[in-house]
Amino acid sequence: MTRRVGVLSPRSSHPDQLLAHARAAIDHGRSAAHAGEVTSKIPALAAVDPASFGLSVTTVDGAELGVGDCAVQFSLQSLTKLFALVALLRVEPEAWAHVGWAPTELGYGSVAELERSAGRPRNPFVNAGALIVTDRLLHHTGSAVETVAELVRDLAGDPAVESDAAVSASEAGADHRNRALAHVLAEHGRLLNDVDDVLAHYYAQCAITGSALGVARAGRFLVDRRLHGRVLDSNNVRRINAVLLTAGMYGAAGDIAYRVGLPAKSGVGGGVLAVLPGVGTVCAWSPPLDREGNSVGGVAAIEQFSRTSGWSVF
């Protein structure tokens, strides 16, 4: 599938060039994906076709294109942490005080790191930080999952965005680590709501679906200054992009900065969103993951795209 809208400025590439870059990137990503494995931590996602692959690009000039399975809905998982943070900052701009902004040293699910910091998560993208965000969003809105789904739906312009109950139930039934993290947070007085309520909203939030086209479109506010204020204030957009670069890909953040040069966020559903402020966004979806929990093919495709298109913050 290919969609092109608008005209690019000389600062970026011509739509036909971007399309060529995207096609080369998805071919490269498909080859790399064989080295990964589809997540087994969430049984409902284990049956996803590992050969699925979609990639989409949007620009601040209004261009949009997609290749492969770019319109197929997939489980966003930790990609929703980005949008949950945005939703929280809209109602509580100083929420950073509760989640921090430092890179993780021990991975996205570390209980030891959380204990070391007296129950204050390193950043909003590790699981403990995301639980805090979900908890506070639940406190402010009454429904963290619907608030996040509505935001993604609106930003993506996709009415099909919704929480998949089967995936949510599957994750809840197989999860122990997040329950442990939630209880540590509660022990340190960091949660405003009951542990079970927070976890239920967190699982349902992670089970929200989207497509590569929709996610790339939803992330456009991070790169287009004209959208600042409509979605989120400029200061918080800047902070989010900084934390995406240093912590969005967990322990692989340094490697991604080196290889790709773009702030990025991943999810165990196989999605990866990368952004270049002032230029555009690129989202890839490929289910097989590496040991860090990042999409092998998705990262490889975005790396190839950034190299050939010249997209980089450096």
C-alpha positions in Angstrom: 0.0 0.0 0.0 1.3 3.5 -0.8 -0.3 6.8 0.1 1.2 10.2 -0.6 -0.2 13.5 0.4 1.3 17.0 0.2 4.6 18.3 -1.0 7.9 18.1 0.9 10.2 21.1 1.4 13.8 20.9 0.1 14.9 20.2 3.6 13.5 16.6 3.3 13.3 14.3 0.4 10.9 14.3 -2.5 7.9 11.9 -1.9 9.2 9.5 -4.6 12.6 9.5 -2.9 11.1 8.8 0.5 9.1 6.0 -1.0 12.2 4.5 -2.5 13.9 4.8 0.9 10.9 3.1 2.6 10.8 0.2 0.2 14.6 -0.4 0.6 14.2 -0.2 4.3 11.4 -2.7 4.6 13.4 -5.2 2.4 16.4 -4.8 4.7 14.2 -5.1 7.7 12.6 -8.3 6.5 16.0 -9.9 6.1 17.1 -8.9 9.6 13.8 -10.1 11.2 14.8 -13.7 10.9 17.2 -13.3 13.8 14.4 -12.4 16.3 11.6 -14.3 18.0 8.0 -13.3 18.5 7.3 -12.6 22.2 6.2 -15.6 24.3 5.6 -13.5 27.4 2.0 -12.7 26.3 0.4 -15.9 24.9 -2.1 -14.1 22.8 0.7 -12.4 20.8 2.7 -15.6 20.3 0.5 -16.6 17.3 1.1 -13.3 15.4 2.6 -14.0 11.9 6.3 -13.3 12.3 6.5 -12.4 8.6 4.2 -9.4 9.0 6.0 -6.2 8.2 4.7 -2.6 7.7 6.4 0.7 7.6 5.0 4.2 7.4 6.5 7.7 7.1 4.8 11.1 7.8 6.4 14.6 7.4 5.7 18.0 8.8 4.9 19.1 5.2 1.9 16.8 5.1 3.3 13.9 3.2 2.4 10.4 4.2 3.4 7.1 2.7 3.2 3.4 3.7 4.6 0.1 2.5 3.9 -3.5 3.3 1.4 -4.3 6.1 1.3 -0.6 7.2 -2.5 -0.6 7.6 -2.7 -3.8 9.7 -3.7 -3.3 13.3 -1.2 -4.7 15.9 -0.8 -4.6 19.6 0.9 -1.4 20.6 2.1 -2.6 24.0 4.8 -0.3 25.3 4.3 2.2 22.5 1.2 3.2 24.6 3.5 4.4 27.3 4.4 7.4 25.2 0.8 8.4 24.7 -0.2 7.6 28.3 2.6 10.1 29.4 1.2 12.7 27.0 -2.3 12.2 28.3 -1.1 12.6 31.9 1.0 15.7 31.2 -2.1 17.3 29.7 -3.8 17.1 33.1 -0.7 17.2 35.4 2.1 19.1 33.7 4.5 18.5 36.6 4.1 14.7 36.6 7.8 14.3 35.8 8.4 14.7 39.6 6.8 11.2 40.1 8.5 9.3 37.3 12.0 10.8 36.6 13.7 11.1 33.3 17.0 9.2 33.7 18.1 6.2 31.5 17.6 2.8 33.0 20.7 0.8 34.1 19.0 -2.6 34.8 16.3 -3.0 32.2 12.6 -2.1 31.8 11.3 -4.5 34.4 13.9 -4.3 37.2 12.6 -4.5 40.7 16.1 -4.0 42.1 16.5 -0.6 40.4 13.1 0.5 41.7 14.1 -0.5 45.3 17.4 1.3 44.9 15.5 4.6 44.2 13.0 4.2 47.1 10.2 3.4 44.7 10.7 6.3 42.3 11.0 5.0 38.8 14.0 6.1 36.6 11.7 7.3 33.8 8.2 6.9 32.5 9.1 4.3 29.9 10.3 1.5 32.2 7.4 -0.6 33.5 7.4 0.9 37.0 7.3 4.4 35.5 4.5 3.4 33.2 2.5 2.0 36.2 2.9 5.3 38.0 1.6 7.1 34.8 -1.3 4.8 34.5 -2.1 5.2 38.2 -2.1 9.0 38.1 -4.0 9.0 34.9 -6.7 6.8 36.4 -6.8 9.2 39.4 -7.3 12.2 37.2 -9.7 10.8 34.5 -11.4 7.7 36.0 -10.3 5.5 33.1 -6.6 5.4 32.0 -7.2 3.0 29.2 -10.0 4.9 27.6 -8.2 8.2 28.0 -5.1 6.7 26.2 -7.2 4.9 23.5 -9.1 8.1 22.8 -5.9 10.1 22.5 -4.3 7.6 20.1 -7.6 7.4 18.1 -7.7 11.1 17.8 -4.0 11.7 16.9 -4.0 8.7 14.4 -7.4 9.6 12.9 -8.2 6.0 13.2 -11.6 4.9 14.7 -10.4 1.3 14.8 -8.0 2.0 17.6 -9.3 0.1 20.7 -8.1 -2.1 23.6 -8.1 -5.8 22.7 -9.8 -7.6 25.6 -8.3 -11.0 24.7 -4.7 -9.6 24.7 -5.3 -7.8 27.9 -6.6 -10.9 29.7 -3.7 -13.0 28.2 -1.2 -10.5 29.6 -2.8 -10.4 33.0 -2.9 -14.2 33.3 0.8 -14.6 32.5 2.3 -11.6 34.2 4.2 -11.7 37.5 6.9 -9.0 37.1 4.5 -6.0 36.8 2.5 -7.3 39.8 5.8 -7.3 41.8 6.6 -3.8 40.6 3.2 -2.5 41.5 3.4 -3.9 45.0 6.9 -2.3 45.5 5.4 1.0 44.3 2.5 0.6 46.8 4.8 -0.3 49.6 6.7 3.0 49.1 3.4 4.9 49.0 3.8 5.8 45.3 0.3 4.6 44.1 -2.9 6.5 44.5 -5.2 3.6 43.6 -5.5 -0.1 44.5 -2.9 -2.3 42.9 -5.4 -4.5 41.1 -7.2 -1.5 39.6 -3.9 0.0 38.3 -2.8 -3.3 36.8 -6.1 -3.9 35.1 -5.9 -0.5 33.4 -2.2 -1.0 32.6 -2.9 -4.4 30.8 -5.8 -2.9 28.9 -3.8 0.1 28.0 -0.9 -2.0 26.6 -3.5 -4.0 24.6 -4.5 -1.0 22.6 -4.2 -1.6 18.9 -3.0 0.6 16.0 -1.3 0.4 12.6 2.1 1.7 11.4 0.2 4.3 9.4 -1.7 5.4 12.5 1.2 5.4 14.9 3.4 7.5 12.5 0.6 10.0 12.2 -0.1 10.0 15.9 3.5 10.9 16.6 3.6 13.9 14.3 3.0 16.3 17.2 6.5 15.5 18.4 8.1 16.8 15.3 5.7 19.6 14.1 6.0 22.8 16.1 2.7 24.0 14.6 1.0 21.3 16.6 2.6 22.3 19.9 -0.1 23.6 22.3 -2.8 21.7 20.5 -1.6 18.4 21.8 1.0 19.3 24.4 3.1 22.4 25.4 6.5 22.9 23.7 8.5 22.4 26.9 7.0 18.9 27.5 7.4 17.9 23.9 11.1 18.8 24.1 11.4 16.7 27.3 9.6 13.8 25.8 11.9 13.7 22.8 14.9 13.9 25.0 13.7 10.9 27.2 12.8 9.0 24.0 16.4 9.3 22.9 18.0 8.3 26.2 15.4 5.8 27.5 12.8 4.9 24.9 14.6 1.8 23.8 15.6 0.8 27.3 19.1 -0.8 27.6 19.5 -0.5 23.8 19.0 3.3 23.8 22.8 4.0 23.4 23.0 1.5 20.5 20.0 3.0 18.8 21.3 6.5 19.1 24.6 5.3 17.6 23.0 3.2 14.8 19.9 5.2 14.0 20.3 8.7 15.5 16.6 9.3 16.2 14.5 9.4 19.4 12.5 6.2 19.4 10.0 4.1 21.3 9.3 0.4 21.0 6.8 -2.2 22.1 6.9 -6.0 22.4 4.1 -6.2 19.8 6.9 -5.4 17.3 6.2 -1.7 16.7 8.9 1.0 16.7 8.3 4.7 16.3 11.2 7.1 15.6 11.0 10.9 15.3 13.0 13.6 13.7 11.9 17.0 15.1 11.2 19.5 12.4 11.1 16.8 9.7 8.9 13.8 10.3 8.2 10.4 11.9 8.7 6.8 10.8 7.0 3.7 12.3 7.9 0.1 11.5 6.1 -3.0 12.6 7.7 -6.5 12.6 6.9 -8.9 15.5 10.2 -10.8 16.0 12.1 -9.3 18.9 15.7 -9.2 20.2 16.8 -9.9 23.7 16.1 -6.3 24.8 12.5 -6.7 23.6 12.9 -4.5 20.6 11.8 -5.4 17.0 14.8 -6.8 15.2 13.4 -6.0 11.7 11.8 -2.8 12.8 15.0 -1.3 14.2 17.0 -2.6 11.1 14.4 -1.0 8.8 14.5 2.4 10.5 18.3 2.3 10.7 18.4 1.7 6.9 15.8 4.4 6.3 17.7 7.0 8.5 20.9 6.2 6.6 19.6 6.5 3.1 17.3 9.5 3.8 19.7 11.4 6.0 17.3 11.6 8.9 19.2 12.0 12.1 19.3 14.4 15.1 23.1 14.4 14.9 
